[in-house]
Structure formats: C-alpha cells, structure tokens
Amino acid sequence: MYTATPDQLLQPLLATLAEVSEPVCLLSTRGELQFINSAFQRISGYQQLEDVQKAGGLSSLLVDEEQKRPLPSAPPGSTATAADLLPKRVYLQTSSGKRIPLYLKQKVLPGGESGSVGTLYLFEQHPRAKTTTDYHRLLASFVEHANDAIMITEAEPLEEPGPRIVLVNQAFMRMTGYTRKESLGRSPRFLQGPNTQRQELDRIKAALQAQRATTAEIINYRKDGSEFWVELTVVPIRLYGTELTHFVSIQRETTHKKELEKALQDSRRQLEEALYENKQILNRSLDMICSLHPDGRFKQMNKACQRMLGYTPQEMIGRHFIDFVHPADKLKTLEVAAEIIAGNVQQNFENRLLHKGGRVVTVLWNACLSEDNQLMYSTARDISALKDAQEQLQGYTAQLEKINSELDQFVYKTSHDLRAPLVSVLGLINLTQQEPDEQQRSEYLSLMVRSIKKLDSFIQDIIRFSKNARTEVSPEPINFQLLIQEILQELMYMEEAKTIAVQLSVDPIAPFYSDKRRIEVIFHNIISNAIRYRNPAAEAPYIHIQVRESGQQQVRIDISDNGLGIAPEHQEKIFEMFYRATENSTGSGLGLYIVKESLAKLNGEISVASEPGAGTRFSIYLPNLQQPQGVEAHV
C-alpha cells in the first residue's frame, strides 16, 4: 500500500510558507534545517540552507533571552500542540554578527509514521502572539487566508455517512463554489462524482483507518457540476494527547497541470516534425532520424536504428548508407541520393534495408539537403507490418472475389438444381393423376421418389458446404478403421454398391488428431462417387482404401477404384464448384468441391490420377493437428 513520505506531506505547506511575510524555518524530525523562507533570508542575511549550516546550524544562531544560552529544538517525534509551546523571546544572530530580538513560536507538525514530520519555527519582531488564544487566532488567520484549500473534518465515522466537515477556508470555497454554510456539517464525499477514482478513495480510506497521513490526486466536482483535479494531503490530528480527533486536508487544484500534461502529449508529434540536427538526436522517436555527410556516411542518428535494424548508433555512424540497403534496391537508392545532393527534397521514398539478423525491413524515407551545412537529414519509418498488411489485404480481396464469384455461381446453380427435381415431381404428379393404369402410376411414383432423393442429396451437399464454411476446426482423436467402416456400412445401401468389393487397409499409426466431421465428409463424398461411377463392364468392380503414415506427423490416404475414370481434360476442374465431368452425372457438382474446401480447413492436400475406362485414385495428405493434453488417440 502506498504511504506518503514526509516530504510529500510537507510540499503543500511549504508552498504556502514561502509566501508568508514573517520569518519561518522548518526542522526535520532529526533536527536538521530543511526550509527557510524569503523573510528569514532577509532578516538573517543567510540566503541558503548551507549558509546557516556553516554558521553552526539554527540552534547556534538562537539565544534564549531568559537562559542566555542556545535554544534547544523540539524533541524528535514530539506531538506537542500549540498550547504546549508558547512564544518566547530570543535573539537571532545575523550573518553580519548583529543580534536581533524576536519572538519565537515552535510548532510540531503531526503526521508520518514517526508521529511528526518536523518542527515549524515562527518568528515575529513584535509580541503579537503572547497567549495561546492569540496564537490560535494567528493560526486561524493563516488557515483562512492560505492560498491552498484547507478542510478539517472529524475523525469519525469513516464509514457511511462519513466524517463531518468542521472547517473550510476561503480557498476551499473559491475552488469548489460551495459556501462555508453549504459545506460545514457535510461529509467530504459530497464533492465526489461518477469519475472520482474509486481505487484512490479506497487507498485514502485505508490510510485514514490506519491513522496515517497520505497524499492523493483525484477528480472532484464543483457546485456547478464541473470536474476538477485536486492534489490533497490528509493528516491525522490529535488535539488531546494520543487520541485521534480530526483530519486536516490541504488541497491544491491541479486541473491546469493536467491540461498542460495533455497539451504536452499533443505537441509531442509536432516537436518530432521540427527536429533540428545538433548532435543530440531525439531517442524517443519511433522513427529512425539521422544526418549524413555529402558522401553518404552516417554522421548522427537516434536509437531507433537499433529497434529497426538491430545496429547500435555506434555501429552505423561513419559507415555508408548503401552498406545497409538490399542488393536489389541499391541502384534506385543511389539515384535518389543523387537527387537529394542536387537539392531536391525526397518524400515517401520506399526501399528495403537489411537487418543485422538477416531479415528484410521495408522502410519509408523522407530526406532533404541543408544548404547551411550541406548535410543530408532523413527520417525513416519501418513499414514492414504495413506492407504485410497490404499483402494480406490483397489476399483477402482475392479471396473475397473468389467467394463472390462462387456465390453468384452457387445462387444460379442451386436455384436451377433445386427447381429441376421439383418441376419433375410436379409433372409426374400431374401424369399420375391422369393415368388410369395402376402399373404406370407405380412407375410414376418411383420416378417421383428418385427426384426427391436427388433433391435431398443436393440439399445435404449444401448443408455440408455451409457447415464447412462456418464451423471452426475441432481436433479430436481419429480412429480411421472404425470411421471408414461406419461410412462404408452407410453407403452399402446404395443400389450400385451391391456388386462392388471393398478392401480396407489401415496401417498402425501414431495417435492422430483432426476434425472428425470434416474427415467423415471427405471419405463419404469420395467413396460415394466411386460407387456411383462404377464401371458396369468391369468383371470385378472394387474400391481399395489404404491409410498409412507419410513422414512425420502426417498420414496418406489412397482411395482407388476400377470405375469409369475421368477424362484428362476434366481432371483439373473436378474440384470446382458445380463442375460435372459428364452430362450423365446425377450428383450436385458440390461433392469434390466440399472435399477440397474441407481439406483446406485441415491444412491438407488432395491429388487425382485417373484413366478413362481403367479407374481413378485420389491421394489425400492430412497433417496431425495439435493434440489436447491428457487425451489418448485411437490407433
């Protein structure tokens, strides 16, 4: 937890004491002189603290009139109040040796971990405060007319509704807009609002509960509702010995300081544009700023060169700039340098530099020649990330154009392929209604069922396409043997599958992780195509499926058949959306497109080798995706 130091507690008071017309000194808890105001300097002739120390310290300069000996200071850690130390007559020995009669009042300032933060020495040339009552009046006048806002509250309660205010001065009323009558009796919390920092309030509360002095800077609210920043110091007061009775808060508005801080931040950018070479380059700039000799050697530069290129300024100063340019950009860079030497300002010149670590850094330059000293001044900004973003944006644009093209094609084809079976069914229904022959009606119904199944298959392909596009990859353990057997069992109900012999071979592989749903779609679409496009003329139609490891963290899957095969001119297009290699195709034209898009999601690859009349082989390569901890994979 943050605890204010004695110096932090005294700062607001010292600022006020500096303006006091009477001589004032401040001693630390160890008896060391910490502060003298201008009035003391004027009356004593000592202008600096060091001058007083050389003269033997403050105590050696003060002589008690009654005891005729140096005056002792208040004991360290004392908690004496104003009533305990009344004014006494002393003599102050000036720097010229003259003794001046004065009236001295010692005041121990409470606060800090040791109970006090120092002793205040107040001098008067006339005995205006000989009694405790007069002294209290003096202090009251001091508080009332202080430049800093001062507020005194009761010590309890710290919980709701909070301690009551018992005193505010004129500076407080000017700062907040509230009159004394409007403030007294209320909790200081009436100055807080929605933007008052709760964390700071909690810290202040914790310090007050521990009866410690603290300093904070928070947002308060004036009577007119406007916000203002205030730096405050809160000190516990014990009027009756050790019992805590009050808290004193000395406050100074810092709104103007905050506004200046913001203005300084806003002007930083403008200052960076107004740099002038003077052997001290601004090292806080994110851009590399440098000066070069007419022969191209670096003269000065800031530390941004190390962030940008990995070289320290010492490693680059004295070397020719061309030493750091990418070989492919050296010629055009030298041509631009010649233009600068000729007096032409170069703006937004782009080239590539070589980082100390070997990577390429793309840089945007602005450079000019100074006529005063014939030096070249240049700023360079690393735009590598911007170039990468531009390339990525170009990739996104190309991908978007591809998606738009596919979407146009998708809308056209789906509207046609969805409508065709429906039109067929409607026509068959019309024929069925008019056909009296029962056998013919049965054939019409079979044709309706076939059209509906075709429509359902097309809709299923659309659903798979949509799921692949929208669903994130979800790796899980893959049991290829079980997964393929389940798909084969499902597809064996196809009419064309009854005469096909299926051979499945899964080699032992290391635990393998991938997206099970997408792999199911891949196998389903390829195997169903092999069944659908079998060769009726083949004596022994077959489908062979083999799964084996291929290199580190990768499997290879081969699905081959002796079906109709694919003509060479179609093989590069079969993975396109809605592409059909033959007009006799009964599929949607989405199956292999979905296979390719699903593999793209899994970072996989697919190739095809086919010969018309001999058969087709699809080869798939799947990487082993990162496996979750604590999960065992199936072999």
N, C-alpha and C positions, 0 to 999 in steps of 0.2 A: 504493500500500500504506500502511496506517495505521501511524504511528510515534508512540509515546507521548512527550509533552513532558516536560521536566524536572519541571515542577510536578506532572504526573500520576504520575511515578515517585516523587516525594517524599511525596505525600499519606499513604500508609500509614505511612511512617516518622515524619512529623510528628505524626500522631495518637498514636503511641507515646511520642515525646519529650515531648509535652505532659504526660504523667503521671510523667515521671522526677523524682525528688526532688532531683537535683543540677542546678545551673545549666547550661543548654545554649543555644547560639546556632548559627545556620546562616547562612553567607555564600554568595552566588551565585558563579558562575564569574568574574563581573566584580568581585567583592569587595564587593558590596552586601549589607547585612544584610537577611535575609529572615525570620528567625524568632527569637524569644526565648521561653523557657518561663516558667511562673509562678515557678519557683525563682530564675531570673535576675532577674525583676522584683522579687522580694522582697529579694534581697541587694544589688542595684544601686540600687534606688529608682526606676529608669526603668520606666514602665508600658507605654509604647507604642514601636514601632519609630521613630516620628517623634521621640520624645524623645531617643533615642540619636543619631539623625542630626543633630539640632540641637546636640548636645553635641560634634559633630565626628566621629561615627562610632565604631565599636567599637575600631578600631586606636588612636584617640587616647586611649581610656579605659584601655588596657592598657599597662603599662610593664614591660619585661624587667628582672628583678632584677639580672642579671649585666651587661647592657649599658646599663642606666639610660636607655633610650630606648623610644619607642613600638614595640610588637611588630608586625612585618610579618605579613600573612596569607599562606597558602599560594598559590603562583602559580596563576593560572587554567589549567585543563586538566591540572593535575598529577595523576599517578596514584600518588603515594606511598602506601605501605601503613602499617599500624600500627607496624611496626618502624622505619620511616624517621623518624617524628616522635615522640620520647619526651616524657613530661611535663616541663614546665619551670615554674619558679616565676615568677609575675608578680604585679603589683599592679593591682587594679581600682579606678578612681576612681569613687565613688558619686555620686549626684545631690546629696548634701549636702557633697561635697568631700572626704570621708574616703577613705583608701586602704586596701583590704582585701587581705591576702596570700592568693593562691590558687595552686593547681597546675592548669596548662592542658595539655590534650591536643588537638592538631589532627588531624582525620581527613578526608582527601579521599574523597568518595563517588563511586565509579566509576559510569559509565552515560552515556546520551545520545550524541549524535553527536560532541560535542567530547571525549569520553573521561571526563568527570565532570559531575556535576550540582550540585556545590558543596562547601564545606568545613564540617565539623562542629567546633564548639568545645565541648569538655567541660571543666568546671571542678570542682575539688574543694577543699574547705577543709582537707583533711588529705592528706598524701602517701601515699595508699594504693596508687598505681599507679606506682611509680618505675621499674619494669623492664618490658621487653617481655613477659615471662611474666605479670607481674601484670596488665598491660593486656589481654593475651589472656584472662585469667581474667575480667576485668571484662566484656569483650565477650561471652564465653561465657555469663556470668550474665545479661547483658542480653538476649541472644537467647533463653535458656532460659525467662525469666520474662516475655517480651514478651506483650502482650495479643493481638497478631496472630500467626497461624500462620506459622512460618518453616521453609523447607525448602531444603537445599543439595544440589545434585547435581553429579556430574562433568560435564565439558563434552562428553564423547564417550561412546558414539556417539549421534548424533541419529536415525539410522535404527534399525530394529528390532535389538535389543530395547529400545533407548533408554538414556539415561544413568542410572547408578545413584544412588540416594539415599545421601548420606553423613551427613546431619544433619537431624533434625527436633526441634522444641521441644515443650514441654508443650501449648501452644495448638493445635498441629497434631494432637496425639494426642487432645485433647478434641474437636476439630472433626470428625475422621474416624472416631474409635473404634478406630483401629489403634494398637497399642503401638509403642514405638521398635524393638523387636526384629522386629516384623512388617513394619516399613516399610523399615529400612535394607537396602541391597543390591538393592532392587527399583526398577523404573522408575516414575516418577510416573504412567505410563499405567494402573497397576492401579487408580487412582481413577476412571477414565473408565468410561462405560457407554453404553447404547443411545441416550440422549438428549443425550449430550455433543455440542456443536455442532462438526461436522467443519470447517466453514468457519473458526471461530475457532482450532481446533487447527492448521490449515494456516497461518493467519496468524502464530501464535506460533512455529511451526517455521521459517517464513521469516525471522522476526526473529532467532531464535537462530542460524540458519545465517549470517546477516549480522553476527552478534555485536553485535546492538543490543538495548538494553533495550526492553521492551514491557509493555503493560498490557492485560488482557482480563477478561471476565466470562463464566464458563462454568458448566455443570452438572457436578458431580462426584457420587460415590457413597460413602456411609459403609460401614463394615464390616457394618452390619445390612441393607444394600441400599437404604436410603432415599436419595433425591436431596437435594442441597443446592446452592444457588447460591454461588459464591465469586468474589470480585474479587481478582485476583492481579497482581502486578508482578514480572517476571523481569528480573534484572540480571546481565550477564556479569561475572565476577571474574577478575582477572589477578594471581595471587599472586607470580609471578616475572617482573616487568617487563611485556613486551608479550604474553607467551604466555597464551592463554585457558586457564584451568584448571577453573573451576567456574561454575555458575549459582546465584544466590540468588533464591528466590521468596518474596515476602512476601504472605500471603494473609489475606483477611478475609471471613468468611461474610456473604453479603447476602441469604440466604433471607428473613429477616424484612422486609428492604427490598422485595423482590419481592412478598411477601404484602401489604405496605402499599400498593404501587402498584396491585395488583389490587383491594384494598379501596377505594382512592380511585376507581378506574374504576367499581366497582359503586355507589358512593354518589353519582356524578355525577347520575344520574337523580333521586335523592331530593332532591338540592340544588336541581335545577331546579324541583321542585314546591314548594319552600319559599322562593321568591323574595320579597323584600320591597322595595318601591319606595324608593330612596334616592339618586336622581339618577344612579346608575351601573347601567344595565341590563346583564345578562349577554349579551355579544355572541356568545358561543359557542353559544348555544341555536339549534337549528334552527327553533324556533317563534318567531313574532313575539310579543314581550312588550311591553306598553305600559300607560301610565297616561293617563287622560283627565280633563279638567275636567268639572264637572257639566253645563256647556253643550255637551259633546260634542267639544271641541277637544283634540287630542293634546297631552299635556304632556311625556312622555318615552317613548322606545322604543329597542329594540335594533336592531342592524344587519341582523337577519333580514328586516326590512321591505324592504330593498333586494334581497335574494335573492328574496323572494316577489313584490314589486310593482314593482321597478325604481326606486323612490324612495329617496333617502338619508333618514336620520332628520331632517336639517335641512330637507328639502323637505316633510316631513309634520308636524313639530311646529308647533303653532299653527293648523293647518287642521282643519276639522270632518270627522269620520269619514265623514259622508254624502257628501262630495265624491268618495270613492273607491268607493262602492257602485254596483253595476249598477243602472240605472234600474228594471228590473223588480222589484228586491228592496228598494228604498228604503223603501216603506211598512212592510213587515213588520219591517225592521231598526229603524226609528224606534219601532215598537210594543214591540219587545224592549228597546230602550234605556230606554223609559219604565218598564218593569218593573224594570230594574236600578236606576234612580234611586229607585224606590219601595222598594228594599231586598231585592228578590227575586234570588236567585242564578240565573244562566242558564248551563246546561251543554249542550254539544253542539248549539249553535245554528249552523245552516248557512246561508250566503248566498254571493253572488258579488261579487267585487271586480274593479275594472278595473286591469290592469297598465299601467304607463307606456307600454309599447309597443303597447297597444291590445287585447291578448288578455284573455280572461276567466279569472279564477282562483277556483276554488271553495275556500272556507275554512270550517273548523270552529272555532267560538268557545266559550270559557268566560269568563265575566265576572261580577264582583260589585262592590258598593259598599262602601268602607271607611267605617265610622262615625267613625273617628278624624279623618280629614282630608277626608271627603266626595269623595274621588277614586274614579273607576272603574278597576279593574285588570282587565286582559284578556290572554288568550293566544289566539293564532290559529295554526292549523296548515293548511298547504296540502294539501288532499286531492284536488287535480285528478287526479293519477295514479290515486288510489283510485277516483274516480268513473269515469275512463276504463276502469279495470279492471273495475268493476262493469258498465258498459255492454257491455264486451267479453264478460264472463261471461254476461250476458243473451243476447247474440248467440250465444255458444256453446251456451247452454241451448236456444235456439230451434232452432239447427241440429241439436242432438242429438235434440230432439223430432221434428224432421223426419226425421232418419235412422232413428230408432226406428220411426216410422210407416211409412216406406218399407221398412224391414227386415221389419216384420210383413206388409206387402203383398207384399214380394218372396218371403218364405217361402211364403205362401199360393199366390201365382200360379205360382211356379216348381214347387212340388210338383204343382199341377194340370197345368201345361203340359208338364212333363216326363213325367208319368204318362200323359196322354192319348194321345200317339203310341205309347207302349209298349203300352198296352191295345189300341190299334187293331192294332198289329203282331201281338200275341198272338192276337187274334181272327182276323186274316187267316191266320195260320199254321194255326190250327185248321181254318178253312174249306178251306185248301189241302190239308191232309192228308186231308180227307174228300171233296174234289172229284175225280171221275174224269176230267172233261173237261179236256184239255190247254190249250185256248184260255182257258177260265175260270181255270185255275190261273195262266196267264200274266198275266191281268188282276189277280188277287190279288197276284202278285209286284210288279207295277207300283205297286199301292196301297201295298204294304209299303215300296218304295223311296221313295215320296213322303212317307210318315210318317217314315221315318228321316231324310230330308233336312230335313224340318221340325224334327225333334228336333235335328239337327246345327246348323241355323241358330239355333235358340233357345240352344243351348249356346254358340255363337260370340258371340251378343249378351251372354250372361252373362260370358264371358271379357273382352270389350271393356269392359263395365261395371266389372269388378273391376280391370282394368289402369288405367283412367282414375282410379279412386278411390285407388289405391295408388302410382302412378308419379308422380315429380316431373316438372315441365315441363323439357324439354331442348331449348333453342333451337338450330336449325341452319339453313343456307341452304335456302330453298324454291324449287324450280323448278316453278311451277304448271302450265306446259304439259306437262311430262313426267309429273308426278304424276297429273294428271287423265286423261291419255291411258292410263296404265297401269291406272287404275281402270276406265275405260271398256272397255278390252280384256278385263279380267277379267269384267265384268258382261255383256258381249255374248253370253256363253254361256247366259244366262238365256233360257228359251223365249220370254218375252214381248218380248225385246229385238230380235227379228229384223225387225220391221216399223217400228221407231222410228228416225227420223232425228235424229242428234245433231249439234249445232252448238256448237263450242268457240271462244271468243274471249278471248285473254289479251293485254291491252294491255301495252306496255313499262312496267315499274315499277322503282323503285329497289331495291337489294339488300334482300331481305325475309327476316327470321328468325322462325321459330316452331317448334312441336313437330310434326315431320313425321308421326309415328304418329297423333297425335290428328287432324290435318288429313285424313289418309287415312280415318280412321273417319268423320269428318263428311261428306266427299264420298261415301264408299261408301254410307252409310245413306240420304242424301237421294236420290242418283241411283237406287239400287236401289228405293226407294219409288216414284219417278217411273216406273220401268219396270214395277213390279208392279201399280201402279194406273193404267195407261194407259186411255184410253177406246177400247174396241173399235169404237165407232161413228164415231170420227173418221176422216176420209178420209186425212189425212196426219199421223199422230202424230209429235210431235217433243219433244226436250229441248234447251233452249238454256242454255249455261253461259257466263257472262261474268265476267272478273276484271279489275278496274281499280283505280287509286288513288283514294282518297276522303279528301281532306285530308292533313295532314302525318302521316307515319309510320302510315298505316292503309290497308288495302285493303277494297274492297267486292266481294262475290261474289254474283251473282244466278243462281239455278238455277230455270228456269221450264219448264212443260210445258203441254200441252193435254189433260191426263188427266181423270179423273173429278171432280177437285176435292174440296173439303172443305166441308161444311155450316157456316154461321156459328156454330151452337151448339157445334160441336166444336173450333173453331179455337183457343180459349184453353186447351183441355185436352190437345191432342195431344202436348205436351212432358212430360206427367205420366207417371210410371212405370206401365207395363202398360195405358196407355189405348189403346183401339182405337176409331176413329171409325165403324167399321162392323162388323157381325157377320160379314160376309163376309171380314174381314181374315184373312190367313194368316200375318201376322207375329207376333212375340213381344210387341209392345207396348213394347219397350225401345229401339227404334231412335232415335226422336226424343228420348227422354229422355237417351240417351247423348250425342246431338248437343249438347243444351243443357248437360249437365254438362261435356262436353269444352270447349265454348266458355267456360264459367265458369272453367275452369282456365287458359285462354289470355287471360282478360280480354276476351273477345269478346261479341258480341250477335247475336241472330237474330230475325227477324220473318217473318210469313207473310201473304200475301194470296191468297185463293182464292175461286173461284165454282164452285158445283156444275155440272158439265157443261161448263165452259169451261176449267178448268185451275188450276194453282197456281204461285205464285212465292215461293221462300224467298230472303230477303236477309240476308247474313251480313257482319258488320263485324269485321275482325281487326286488332289493333294489331301493329305491328312490334316484336317483343321485342328486348331489348338484344342487340346482336351482339357476339360474341367478337372480340377484336383479332386482326388478321392473317389473317382468314378472308374470302374473297370469296364473295359470294352469286351465285346464278344468276338471270338475268332470265327 
